[in-house]
Amino acid sequence: MVTPYFNYLGIIGLVLIALAWIPETLEIVKTKKNNLNLKFNLLYTFGSLSLTIYAIYLKDNIFIVLNAFAFFMSGIGLMYKFRK
């Protein structure tokens, strides 16, 4: 069983990672251009999806939200990469 203090630590990590992704994704949407390498973008998007599924299996809410958010944000970037 995880103590509440470690849950807070996980939530803080989740928020910090989300805050890092938001400006990058907003820039991609604003400029309609994704400068990330396609291979990186594909690997990251499907890696995040895989980790989301795994976190659901483990029933770990913090990692479900974190990886689902990462999948969503990288998916937006990937969408703009293919929109060229």
HTML snippet that shows the backbone in 3Dmol.js (N, CA, C, O; Angstrom):
<script src="https://3Dmol.org/build/3Dmol-min.js"></script>
<div id="view" style="width:600px;height:400px;position:relative"></div>
<script>
const pdb = `
ATOM      1  N   MET A   1       0.839  -1.191   0.000  1.00  0.00           N
ATOM      2  CA  MET A   1       0.000   0.000   0.000  1.00  0.00           C
ATOM      3  C   MET A   1       0.881   1.250   0.000  1.00  0.00           C
ATOM      4  O   MET A   1       1.856   1.330   0.748  1.00  0.00           O
ATOM      5  N   VAL A   2       0.544   2.192  -0.814  1.00  0.00           N
ATOM      6  CA  VAL A   2       1.307   3.430  -0.941  1.00  0.00           C
ATOM      7  C   VAL A   2       0.797   4.429   0.085  1.00  0.00           C
ATOM      8  O   VAL A   2      -0.410   4.613   0.246  1.00  0.00           O
ATOM      9  N   THR A   3       1.732   5.074   0.778  1.00  0.00           N
ATOM     10  CA  THR A   3       1.328   6.083   1.753  1.00  0.00           C
ATOM     11  C   THR A   3       0.852   7.338   1.035  1.00  0.00           C
ATOM     12  O   THR A   3       1.260   7.594  -0.098  1.00  0.00           O
ATOM     13  N   PRO A   4      -0.009   8.125   1.682  1.00  0.00           N
ATOM     14  CA  PRO A   4      -0.526   9.344   1.036  1.00  0.00           C
ATOM     15  C   PRO A   4       0.567  10.302   0.592  1.00  0.00           C
ATOM     16  O   PRO A   4       0.410  11.007  -0.406  1.00  0.00           O
ATOM     17  N   TYR A   5       1.684  10.333   1.333  1.00  0.00           N
ATOM     18  CA  TYR A   5       2.766  11.251   0.960  1.00  0.00           C
ATOM     19  C   TYR A   5       3.353  10.908  -0.404  1.00  0.00           C
ATOM     20  O   TYR A   5       3.707  11.803  -1.172  1.00  0.00           O
ATOM     21  N   PHE A   6       3.455   9.623  -0.706  1.00  0.00           N
ATOM     22  CA  PHE A   6       3.965   9.226  -2.010  1.00  0.00           C
ATOM     23  C   PHE A   6       2.939   9.499  -3.104  1.00  0.00           C
ATOM     24  O   PHE A   6       3.318   9.771  -4.243  1.00  0.00           O
ATOM     25  N   ASN A   7       1.652   9.432  -2.784  1.00  0.00           N
ATOM     26  CA  ASN A   7       0.632   9.820  -3.756  1.00  0.00           C
ATOM     27  C   ASN A   7       0.787  11.284  -4.132  1.00  0.00           C
ATOM     28  O   ASN A   7       0.677  11.646  -5.303  1.00  0.00           O
ATOM     29  N   TYR A   8       1.043  12.132  -3.128  1.00  0.00           N
ATOM     30  CA  TYR A   8       1.249  13.554  -3.407  1.00  0.00           C
ATOM     31  C   TYR A   8       2.477  13.763  -4.277  1.00  0.00           C
ATOM     32  O   TYR A   8       2.466  14.601  -5.179  1.00  0.00           O
ATOM     33  N   LEU A   9       3.514  13.021  -4.018  1.00  0.00           N
ATOM     34  CA  LEU A   9       4.726  13.107  -4.830  1.00  0.00           C
ATOM     35  C   LEU A   9       4.417  12.717  -6.277  1.00  0.00           C
ATOM     36  O   LEU A   9       4.892  13.366  -7.209  1.00  0.00           O
ATOM     37  N   GLY A  10       3.633  11.672  -6.465  1.00  0.00           N
ATOM     38  CA  GLY A  10       3.230  11.255  -7.804  1.00  0.00           C
ATOM     39  C   GLY A  10       2.391  12.307  -8.503  1.00  0.00           C
ATOM     40  O   GLY A  10       2.560  12.552  -9.697  1.00  0.00           O
ATOM     41  N   ILE A  11       1.487  12.930  -7.758  1.00  0.00           N
ATOM     42  CA  ILE A  11       0.645  13.985  -8.344  1.00  0.00           C
ATOM     43  C   ILE A  11       1.488  15.182  -8.734  1.00  0.00           C
ATOM     44  O   ILE A  11       1.260  15.780  -9.786  1.00  0.00           O
ATOM     45  N   ILE A  12       2.460  15.546  -7.907  1.00  0.00           N
ATOM     46  CA  ILE A  12       3.353  16.663  -8.241  1.00  0.00           C
ATOM     47  C   ILE A  12       4.126  16.340  -9.524  1.00  0.00           C
ATOM     48  O   ILE A  12       4.240  17.191 -10.406  1.00  0.00           O
ATOM     49  N   GLY A  13       4.651  15.127  -9.630  1.00  0.00           N
ATOM     50  CA  GLY A  13       5.357  14.718 -10.844  1.00  0.00           C
ATOM     51  C   GLY A  13       4.449  14.771 -12.054  1.00  0.00           C
ATOM     52  O   GLY A  13       4.863  15.226 -13.121  1.00  0.00           O
ATOM     53  N   LEU A  14       3.214  14.313 -11.905  1.00  0.00           N
ATOM     54  CA  LEU A  14       2.232  14.354 -12.991  1.00  0.00           C
ATOM     55  C   LEU A  14       2.006  15.784 -13.460  1.00  0.00           C
ATOM     56  O   LEU A  14       2.019  16.054 -14.661  1.00  0.00           O
ATOM     57  N   VAL A  15       1.802  16.691 -12.532  1.00  0.00           N
ATOM     58  CA  VAL A  15       1.546  18.088 -12.876  1.00  0.00           C
ATOM     59  C   VAL A  15       2.759  18.713 -13.563  1.00  0.00           C
ATOM     60  O   VAL A  15       2.605  19.434 -14.550  1.00  0.00           O
ATOM     61  N   LEU A  16       3.953  18.448 -13.057  1.00  0.00           N
ATOM     62  CA  LEU A  16       5.157  19.026 -13.666  1.00  0.00           C
ATOM     63  C   LEU A  16       5.359  18.536 -15.097  1.00  0.00           C
ATOM     64  O   LEU A  16       5.705  19.323 -15.977  1.00  0.00           O
ATOM     65  N   ILE A  17       5.145  17.246 -15.333  1.00  0.00           N
ATOM     66  CA  ILE A  17       5.292  16.720 -16.689  1.00  0.00           C
ATOM     67  C   ILE A  17       4.222  17.302 -17.605  1.00  0.00           C
ATOM     68  O   ILE A  17       4.500  17.647 -18.754  1.00  0.00           O
ATOM     69  N   ALA A  18       2.998  17.410 -17.094  1.00  0.00           N
ATOM     70  CA  ALA A  18       1.921  18.000 -17.896  1.00  0.00           C
ATOM     71  C   ALA A  18       2.244  19.449 -18.244  1.00  0.00           C
ATOM     72  O   ALA A  18       2.033  19.884 -19.376  1.00  0.00           O
ATOM     73  N   LEU A  19       2.757  20.193 -17.266  1.00  0.00           N
ATOM     74  CA  LEU A  19       3.115  21.586 -17.527  1.00  0.00           C
ATOM     75  C   LEU A  19       4.226  21.710 -18.564  1.00  0.00           C
ATOM     76  O   LEU A  19       4.280  22.701 -19.292  1.00  0.00           O
ATOM     77  N   ALA A  20       5.094  20.737 -18.638  1.00  0.00           N
ATOM     78  CA  ALA A  20       6.155  20.756 -19.646  1.00  0.00           C
ATOM     79  C   ALA A  20       5.603  20.496 -21.046  1.00  0.00           C
ATOM     80  O   ALA A  20       6.093  21.071 -22.018  1.00  0.00           O
ATOM     81  N   TRP A  21       4.598  19.642 -21.159  1.00  0.00           N
ATOM     82  CA  TRP A  21       4.047  19.282 -22.461  1.00  0.00           C
ATOM     83  C   TRP A  21       3.128  20.350 -23.045  1.00  0.00           C
ATOM     84  O   TRP A  21       3.095  20.538 -24.261  1.00  0.00           O
ATOM     85  N   ILE A  22       2.390  21.044 -22.201  1.00  0.00           N
ATOM     86  CA  ILE A  22       1.363  21.980 -22.680  1.00  0.00           C
ATOM     87  C   ILE A  22       1.931  23.062 -23.591  1.00  0.00           C
ATOM     88  O   ILE A  22       1.390  23.248 -24.681  1.00  0.00           O
ATOM     89  N   PRO A  23       2.992  23.795 -23.216  1.00  0.00           N
ATOM     90  CA  PRO A  23       3.503  24.847 -24.115  1.00  0.00           C
ATOM     91  C   PRO A  23       3.973  24.303 -25.459  1.00  0.00           C
ATOM     92  O   PRO A  23       3.756  24.932 -26.494  1.00  0.00           O
ATOM     93  N   GLU A  24       4.616  23.138 -25.447  1.00  0.00           N
ATOM     94  CA  GLU A  24       5.103  22.550 -26.709  1.00  0.00           C
ATOM     95  C   GLU A  24       3.928  22.205 -27.625  1.00  0.00           C
ATOM     96  O   GLU A  24       3.968  22.480 -28.824  1.00  0.00           O
ATOM     97  N   THR A  25       2.895  21.607 -27.060  1.00  0.00           N
ATOM     98  CA  THR A  25       1.733  21.225 -27.864  1.00  0.00           C
ATOM     99  C   THR A  25       0.986  22.461 -28.364  1.00  0.00           C
ATOM    100  O   THR A  25       0.532  22.491 -29.508  1.00  0.00           O
ATOM    101  N   LEU A  26       0.858  23.469 -27.521  1.00  0.00           N
ATOM    102  CA  LEU A  26       0.212  24.710 -27.956  1.00  0.00           C
ATOM    103  C   LEU A  26       0.982  25.355 -29.100  1.00  0.00           C
ATOM    104  O   LEU A  26       0.380  25.905 -30.022  1.00  0.00           O
ATOM    105  N   GLU A  27       2.307  25.292 -29.045  1.00  0.00           N
ATOM    106  CA  GLU A  27       3.134  25.843 -30.130  1.00  0.00           C
ATOM    107  C   GLU A  27       2.902  25.079 -31.423  1.00  0.00           C
ATOM    108  O   GLU A  27       2.818  25.684 -32.492  1.00  0.00           O
ATOM    109  N   ILE A  28       2.799  23.765 -31.341  1.00  0.00           N
ATOM    110  CA  ILE A  28       2.528  22.945 -32.528  1.00  0.00           C
ATOM    111  C   ILE A  28       1.172  23.312 -33.128  1.00  0.00           C
ATOM    112  O   ILE A  28       1.044  23.451 -34.345  1.00  0.00           O
ATOM    113  N   VAL A  29       0.165  23.468 -32.277  1.00  0.00           N
ATOM    114  CA  VAL A  29      -1.171  23.816 -32.762  1.00  0.00           C
ATOM    115  C   VAL A  29      -1.167  25.222 -33.354  1.00  0.00           C
ATOM    116  O   VAL A  29      -1.764  25.454 -34.405  1.00  0.00           O
ATOM    117  N   LYS A  30      -0.501  26.156 -32.691  1.00  0.00           N
ATOM    118  CA  LYS A  30      -0.454  27.549 -33.148  1.00  0.00           C
ATOM    119  C   LYS A  30       0.230  27.673 -34.508  1.00  0.00           C
ATOM    120  O   LYS A  30      -0.283  28.342 -35.406  1.00  0.00           O
ATOM    121  N   THR A  31       1.378  27.034 -34.656  1.00  0.00           N
ATOM    122  CA  THR A  31       2.137  27.153 -35.903  1.00  0.00           C
ATOM    123  C   THR A  31       1.719  26.126 -36.950  1.00  0.00           C
ATOM    124  O   THR A  31       2.097  26.219 -38.118  1.00  0.00           O
ATOM    125  N   LYS A  32       0.928  25.140 -36.508  1.00  0.00           N
ATOM    126  CA  LYS A  32       0.501  24.031 -37.383  1.00  0.00           C
ATOM    127  C   LYS A  32       1.702  23.290 -37.976  1.00  0.00           C
ATOM    128  O   LYS A  32       1.653  22.784 -39.097  1.00  0.00           O
ATOM    129  N   LYS A  33       2.777  23.244 -37.191  1.00  0.00           N
ATOM    130  CA  LYS A  33       4.010  22.605 -37.645  1.00  0.00           C
ATOM    131  C   LYS A  33       4.653  21.861 -36.481  1.00  0.00           C
ATOM    132  O   LYS A  33       4.846  22.420 -35.402  1.00  0.00           O
ATOM    133  N   ASN A  34       4.978  20.604 -36.715  1.00  0.00           N
ATOM    134  CA  ASN A  34       5.631  19.787 -35.706  1.00  0.00           C
ATOM    135  C   ASN A  34       7.066  19.535 -36.146  1.00  0.00           C
ATOM    136  O   ASN A  34       7.303  18.857 -37.146  1.00  0.00           O
ATOM    137  N   ASN A  35       8.019  20.078 -35.404  1.00  0.00           N
ATOM    138  CA  ASN A  35       9.430  19.940 -35.764  1.00  0.00           C
ATOM    139  C   ASN A  35      10.090  18.708 -35.166  1.00  0.00           C
ATOM    140  O   ASN A  35      11.282  18.481 -35.375  1.00  0.00           O
ATOM    141  N   LEU A  36       9.330  17.909 -34.423  1.00  0.00           N
ATOM    142  CA  LEU A  36       9.894  16.698 -33.826  1.00  0.00           C
ATOM    143  C   LEU A  36      10.140  15.648 -34.906  1.00  0.00           C
ATOM    144  O   LEU A  36       9.413  15.580 -35.898  1.00  0.00           O
ATOM    145  N   ASN A  37      11.157  14.843 -34.703  1.00  0.00           N
ATOM    146  CA  ASN A  37      11.466  13.749 -35.608  1.00  0.00           C
ATOM    147  C   ASN A  37      10.286  12.775 -35.652  1.00  0.00           C
ATOM    148  O   ASN A  37       9.736  12.426 -34.608  1.00  0.00           O
ATOM    149  N   LEU A  38       9.896  12.338 -36.838  1.00  0.00           N
ATOM    150  CA  LEU A  38       8.740  11.458 -37.004  1.00  0.00           C
ATOM    151  C   LEU A  38       8.914  10.152 -36.243  1.00  0.00           C
ATOM    152  O   LEU A  38       7.979   9.694 -35.586  1.00  0.00           O
ATOM    153  N   LYS A  39      10.098   9.545 -36.322  1.00  0.00           N
ATOM    154  CA  LYS A  39      10.314   8.281 -35.609  1.00  0.00           C
ATOM    155  C   LYS A  39      10.161   8.461 -34.105  1.00  0.00           C
ATOM    156  O   LYS A  39       9.535   7.639 -33.436  1.00  0.00           O
ATOM    157  N   PHE A  40      10.731   9.535 -33.578  1.00  0.00           N
ATOM    158  CA  PHE A  40      10.583   9.821 -32.159  1.00  0.00           C
ATOM    159  C   PHE A  40       9.114   9.990 -31.806  1.00  0.00           C
ATOM    160  O   PHE A  40       8.634   9.428 -30.822  1.00  0.00           O
ATOM    161  N   ASN A  41       8.405  10.766 -32.613  1.00  0.00           N
ATOM    162  CA  ASN A  41       7.001  11.052 -32.350  1.00  0.00           C
ATOM    163  C   ASN A  41       6.158   9.771 -32.363  1.00  0.00           C
ATOM    164  O   ASN A  41       5.301   9.582 -31.499  1.00  0.00           O
ATOM    165  N   LEU A  42       6.401   8.899 -33.337  1.00  0.00           N
ATOM    166  CA  LEU A  42       5.675   7.627 -33.412  1.00  0.00           C
ATOM    167  C   LEU A  42       5.982   6.738 -32.207  1.00  0.00           C
ATOM    168  O   LEU A  42       5.071   6.199 -31.579  1.00  0.00           O
ATOM    169  N   LEU A  43       7.271   6.590 -31.889  1.00  0.00           N
ATOM    170  CA  LEU A  43       7.660   5.757 -30.752  1.00  0.00           C
ATOM    171  C   LEU A  43       7.090   6.299 -29.443  1.00  0.00           C
ATOM    172  O   LEU A  43       6.596   5.531 -28.617  1.00  0.00           O
ATOM    173  N   TYR A  44       7.155   7.595 -29.254  1.00  0.00           N
ATOM    174  CA  TYR A  44       6.668   8.197 -28.021  1.00  0.00           C
ATOM    175  C   TYR A  44       5.154   8.046 -27.894  1.00  0.00           C
ATOM    176  O   TYR A  44       4.650   7.720 -26.819  1.00  0.00           O
ATOM    177  N   THR A  45       4.432   8.281 -28.982  1.00  0.00           N
ATOM    178  CA  THR A  45       2.974   8.188 -28.947  1.00  0.00           C
ATOM    179  C   THR A  45       2.525   6.771 -28.624  1.00  0.00           C
ATOM    180  O   THR A  45       1.691   6.575 -27.740  1.00  0.00           O
ATOM    181  N   PHE A  46       3.064   5.783 -29.324  1.00  0.00           N
ATOM    182  CA  PHE A  46       2.622   4.413 -29.092  1.00  0.00           C
ATOM    183  C   PHE A  46       3.217   3.828 -27.808  1.00  0.00           C
ATOM    184  O   PHE A  46       2.632   2.920 -27.217  1.00  0.00           O
ATOM    185  N   GLY A  47       4.356   4.330 -27.380  1.00  0.00           N
ATOM    186  CA  GLY A  47       4.896   3.951 -26.079  1.00  0.00           C
ATOM    187  C   GLY A  47       4.001   4.460 -24.954  1.00  0.00           C
ATOM    188  O   GLY A  47       3.751   3.747 -23.982  1.00  0.00           O
ATOM    189  N   SER A  48       3.524   5.688 -25.085  1.00  0.00           N
ATOM    190  CA  SER A  48       2.614   6.248 -24.093  1.00  0.00           C
ATOM    191  C   SER A  48       1.291   5.492 -24.056  1.00  0.00           C
ATOM    192  O   SER A  48       0.725   5.272 -22.986  1.00  0.00           O
ATOM    193  N   LEU A  49       0.803   5.098 -25.224  1.00  0.00           N
ATOM    194  CA  LEU A  49      -0.423   4.309 -25.274  1.00  0.00           C
ATOM    195  C   LEU A  49      -0.224   2.971 -24.569  1.00  0.00           C
ATOM    196  O   LEU A  49      -1.081   2.538 -23.798  1.00  0.00           O
ATOM    197  N   SER A  50       0.898   2.322 -24.830  1.00  0.00           N
ATOM    198  CA  SER A  50       1.191   1.038 -24.192  1.00  0.00           C
ATOM    199  C   SER A  50       1.277   1.188 -22.674  1.00  0.00           C
ATOM    200  O   SER A  50       0.748   0.358 -21.934  1.00  0.00           O
ATOM    201  N   LEU A  51       1.938   2.235 -22.217  1.00  0.00           N
ATOM    202  CA  LEU A  51       2.047   2.461 -20.781  1.00  0.00           C
ATOM    203  C   LEU A  51       0.700   2.809 -20.150  1.00  0.00           C
ATOM    204  O   LEU A  51       0.455   2.471 -18.992  1.00  0.00           O
ATOM    205  N   THR A  52      -0.172   3.479 -20.899  1.00  0.00           N
ATOM    206  CA  THR A  52      -1.513   3.767 -20.396  1.00  0.00           C
ATOM    207  C   THR A  52      -2.281   2.470 -20.177  1.00  0.00           C
ATOM    208  O   THR A  52      -2.917   2.283 -19.139  1.00  0.00           O
ATOM    209  N   ILE A  53      -2.218   1.591 -21.143  1.00  0.00           N
ATOM    210  CA  ILE A  53      -2.904   0.297 -21.020  1.00  0.00           C
ATOM    211  C   ILE A  53      -2.341  -0.489 -19.839  1.00  0.00           C
ATOM    212  O   ILE A  53      -3.095  -1.096 -19.079  1.00  0.00           O
ATOM    213  N   TYR A  54      -1.031  -0.479 -19.685  1.00  0.00           N
ATOM    214  CA  TYR A  54      -0.385  -1.178 -18.577  1.00  0.00           C
ATOM    215  C   TYR A  54      -0.807  -0.569 -17.230  1.00  0.00           C
ATOM    216  O   TYR A  54      -1.086  -1.301 -16.280  1.00  0.00           O
ATOM    217  N   ALA A  55      -0.854   0.752 -17.150  1.00  0.00           N
ATOM    218  CA  ALA A  55      -1.257   1.426 -15.912  1.00  0.00           C
ATOM    219  C   ALA A  55      -2.717   1.115 -15.569  1.00  0.00           C
ATOM    220  O   ALA A  55      -3.071   0.998 -14.396  1.00  0.00           O
ATOM    221  N   ILE A  56      -3.559   0.982 -16.592  1.00  0.00           N
ATOM    222  CA  ILE A  56      -4.954   0.590 -16.353  1.00  0.00           C
ATOM    223  C   ILE A  56      -4.995  -0.811 -15.770  1.00  0.00           C
ATOM    224  O   ILE A  56      -5.751  -1.079 -14.836  1.00  0.00           O
ATOM    225  N   TYR A  57      -4.192  -1.695 -16.313  1.00  0.00           N
ATOM    226  CA  TYR A  57      -4.109  -3.060 -15.805  1.00  0.00           C
ATOM    227  C   TYR A  57      -3.676  -3.063 -14.333  1.00  0.00           C
ATOM    228  O   TYR A  57      -4.203  -3.829 -13.527  1.00  0.00           O
ATOM    229  N   LEU A  58      -2.710  -2.197 -13.991  1.00  0.00           N
ATOM    230  CA  LEU A  58      -2.227  -2.107 -12.616  1.00  0.00           C
ATOM    231  C   LEU A  58      -3.165  -1.323 -11.699  1.00  0.00           C
ATOM    232  O   LEU A  58      -3.030  -1.361 -10.476  1.00  0.00           O
ATOM    233  N   LYS A  59      -4.116  -0.612 -12.307  1.00  0.00           N
ATOM    234  CA  LYS A  59      -5.065   0.243 -11.569  1.00  0.00           C
ATOM    235  C   LYS A  59      -4.337   1.339 -10.793  1.00  0.00           C
ATOM    236  O   LYS A  59      -4.672   1.639  -9.647  1.00  0.00           O
ATOM    237  N   ASP A  60      -3.331   1.931 -11.446  1.00  0.00           N
ATOM    238  CA  ASP A  60      -2.550   3.012 -10.844  1.00  0.00           C
ATOM    239  C   ASP A  60      -3.012   4.336 -11.454  1.00  0.00           C
ATOM    240  O   ASP A  60      -2.604   4.705 -12.555  1.00  0.00           O
ATOM    241  N   ASN A  61      -3.871   5.039 -10.716  1.00  0.00           N
ATOM    242  CA  ASN A  61      -4.515   6.239 -11.257  1.00  0.00           C
ATOM    243  C   ASN A  61      -3.544   7.320 -11.690  1.00  0.00           C
ATOM    244  O   ASN A  61      -3.762   7.970 -12.712  1.00  0.00           O
ATOM    245  N   ILE A  62      -2.481   7.523 -10.936  1.00  0.00           N
ATOM    246  CA  ILE A  62      -1.525   8.573 -11.297  1.00  0.00           C
ATOM    247  C   ILE A  62      -0.878   8.263 -12.644  1.00  0.00           C
ATOM    248  O   ILE A  62      -0.761   9.147 -13.493  1.00  0.00           O
ATOM    249  N   PHE A  63      -0.462   7.028 -12.845  1.00  0.00           N
ATOM    250  CA  PHE A  63       0.182   6.682 -14.111  1.00  0.00           C
ATOM    251  C   PHE A  63      -0.818   6.534 -15.253  1.00  0.00           C
ATOM    252  O   PHE A  63      -0.462   6.705 -16.419  1.00  0.00           O
ATOM    253  N   ILE A  64      -2.059   6.218 -14.924  1.00  0.00           N
ATOM    254  CA  ILE A  64      -3.093   6.209 -15.968  1.00  0.00           C
ATOM    255  C   ILE A  64      -3.243   7.624 -16.522  1.00  0.00           C
ATOM    256  O   ILE A  64      -3.202   7.832 -17.735  1.00  0.00           O
ATOM    257  N   VAL A  65      -3.415   8.586 -15.630  1.00  0.00           N
ATOM    258  CA  VAL A  65      -3.601   9.981 -16.065  1.00  0.00           C
ATOM    259  C   VAL A  65      -2.355  10.498 -16.769  1.00  0.00           C
ATOM    260  O   VAL A  65      -2.456  11.117 -17.828  1.00  0.00           O
ATOM    261  N   LEU A  66      -1.188  10.252 -16.197  1.00  0.00           N
ATOM    262  CA  LEU A  66       0.062  10.748 -16.785  1.00  0.00           C
ATOM    263  C   LEU A  66       0.274  10.201 -18.189  1.00  0.00           C
ATOM    264  O   LEU A  66       0.552  10.964 -19.114  1.00  0.00           O
ATOM    265  N   ASN A  67       0.147   8.906 -18.355  1.00  0.00           N
ATOM    266  CA  ASN A  67       0.423   8.313 -19.667  1.00  0.00           C
ATOM    267  C   ASN A  67      -0.688   8.600 -20.672  1.00  0.00           C
ATOM    268  O   ASN A  67      -0.420   8.745 -21.864  1.00  0.00           O
ATOM    269  N   ALA A  68      -1.932   8.682 -20.203  1.00  0.00           N
ATOM    270  CA  ALA A  68      -3.017   9.063 -21.114  1.00  0.00           C
ATOM    271  C   ALA A  68      -2.812  10.494 -21.601  1.00  0.00           C
ATOM    272  O   ALA A  68      -3.036  10.799 -22.773  1.00  0.00           O
ATOM    273  N   PHE A  69      -2.383  11.372 -20.689  1.00  0.00           N
ATOM    274  CA  PHE A  69      -2.098  12.755 -21.070  1.00  0.00           C
ATOM    275  C   PHE A  69      -0.941  12.811 -22.063  1.00  0.00           C
ATOM    276  O   PHE A  69      -1.013  13.530 -23.059  1.00  0.00           O
ATOM    277  N   ALA A  70       0.124  12.058 -21.795  1.00  0.00           N
ATOM    278  CA  ALA A  70       1.272  12.029 -22.703  1.00  0.00           C
ATOM    279  C   ALA A  70       0.861  11.489 -24.070  1.00  0.00           C
ATOM    280  O   ALA A  70       1.300  12.000 -25.100  1.00  0.00           O
ATOM    281  N   PHE A  71       0.023  10.458 -24.077  1.00  0.00           N
ATOM    282  CA  PHE A  71      -0.467   9.904 -25.345  1.00  0.00           C
ATOM    283  C   PHE A  71      -1.285  10.939 -26.104  1.00  0.00           C
ATOM    284  O   PHE A  71      -1.119  11.104 -27.312  1.00  0.00           O
ATOM    285  N   PHE A  72      -2.164  11.630 -25.399  1.00  0.00           N
ATOM    286  CA  PHE A  72      -3.008  12.645 -26.030  1.00  0.00           C
ATOM    287  C   PHE A  72      -2.179  13.786 -26.616  1.00  0.00           C
ATOM    288  O   PHE A  72      -2.380  14.179 -27.765  1.00  0.00           O
ATOM    289  N   MET A  73      -1.247  14.316 -25.821  1.00  0.00           N
ATOM    290  CA  MET A  73      -0.441  15.436 -26.281  1.00  0.00           C
ATOM    291  C   MET A  73       0.484  15.034 -27.436  1.00  0.00           C
ATOM    292  O   MET A  73       0.621  15.781 -28.405  1.00  0.00           O
ATOM    293  N   SER A  74       1.109  13.878 -27.340  1.00  0.00           N
ATOM    294  CA  SER A  74       1.983  13.445 -28.436  1.00  0.00           C
ATOM    295  C   SER A  74       1.154  13.056 -29.653  1.00  0.00           C
ATOM    296  O   SER A  74       1.614  13.188 -30.787  1.00  0.00           O
ATOM    297  N   GLY A  75      -0.055  12.581 -29.427  1.00  0.00           N
ATOM    298  CA  GLY A  75      -0.952  12.275 -30.543  1.00  0.00           C
ATOM    299  C   GLY A  75      -1.329  13.524 -31.324  1.00  0.00           C
ATOM    300  O   GLY A  75      -1.440  13.488 -32.550  1.00  0.00           O
ATOM    301  N   ILE A  76      -1.524  14.627 -30.612  1.00  0.00           N
ATOM    302  CA  ILE A  76      -1.796  15.907 -31.289  1.00  0.00           C
ATOM    303  C   ILE A  76      -0.596  16.285 -32.159  1.00  0.00           C
ATOM    304  O   ILE A  76      -0.752  16.676 -33.315  1.00  0.00           O
ATOM    305  N   GLY A  77       0.593  16.162 -31.589  1.00  0.00           N
ATOM    306  CA  GLY A  77       1.800  16.448 -32.367  1.00  0.00           C
ATOM    307  C   GLY A  77       1.933  15.557 -33.574  1.00  0.00           C
ATOM    308  O   GLY A  77       2.319  16.015 -34.650  1.00  0.00           O
ATOM    309  N   LEU A  78       1.618  14.295 -33.409  1.00  0.00           N
ATOM    310  CA  LEU A  78       1.697  13.337 -34.502  1.00  0.00           C
ATOM    311  C   LEU A  78       0.681  13.675 -35.601  1.00  0.00           C
ATOM    312  O   LEU A  78       0.978  13.551 -36.789  1.00  0.00           O
ATOM    313  N   MET A  79      -0.503  14.095 -35.197  1.00  0.00           N
ATOM    314  CA  MET A  79      -1.531  14.498 -36.146  1.00  0.00           C
ATOM    315  C   MET A  79      -1.031  15.656 -37.023  1.00  0.00           C
ATOM    316  O   MET A  79      -1.219  15.655 -38.239  1.00  0.00           O
ATOM    317  N   TYR A  80      -0.398  16.632 -36.384  1.00  0.00           N
ATOM    318  CA  TYR A  80       0.132  17.769 -37.151  1.00  0.00           C
ATOM    319  C   TYR A  80       1.332  17.351 -38.009  1.00  0.00           C
ATOM    320  O   TYR A  80       1.579  17.952 -39.054  1.00  0.00           O
ATOM    321  N   LYS A  81       2.069  16.339 -37.582  1.00  0.00           N
ATOM    322  CA  LYS A  81       3.198  15.855 -38.373  1.00  0.00           C
ATOM    323  C   LYS A  81       2.702  15.262 -39.696  1.00  0.00           C
ATOM    324  O   LYS A  81       3.315  15.468 -40.743  1.00  0.00           O
ATOM    325  N   PHE A  82       1.586  14.524 -39.638  1.00  0.00           N
ATOM    326  CA  PHE A  82       1.056  13.892 -40.843  1.00  0.00           C
ATOM    327  C   PHE A  82       0.203  14.835 -41.679  1.00  0.00           C
ATOM    328  O   PHE A  82      -0.112  14.525 -42.828  1.00  0.00           O
ATOM    329  N   ARG A  83      -0.172  15.970 -41.128  1.00  0.00           N
ATOM    330  CA  ARG A  83      -1.025  16.939 -41.835  1.00  0.00           C
ATOM    331  C   ARG A  83      -0.303  17.726 -42.904  1.00  0.00           C
ATOM    332  O   ARG A  83      -0.957  18.370 -43.724  1.00  0.00           O
ATOM    333  N   LYS A  84       0.999  17.702 -42.928  1.00  0.00           N
ATOM    334  CA  LYS A  84       1.818  18.499 -43.861  1.00  0.00           C
ATOM    335  C   LYS A  84       1.165  18.683 -45.183  1.00  0.00           C
ATOM    336  O   LYS A  84       1.730  19.328 -46.066  1.00  0.00           O
TER     337      LYS A  84
END
`;
const viewer = $3Dmol.createViewer("view");
viewer.addModel(pdb, "pdb");
viewer.setStyle({}, {cartoon: {color: "spectrum"}});
viewer.zoomTo();
viewer.render();
</script>
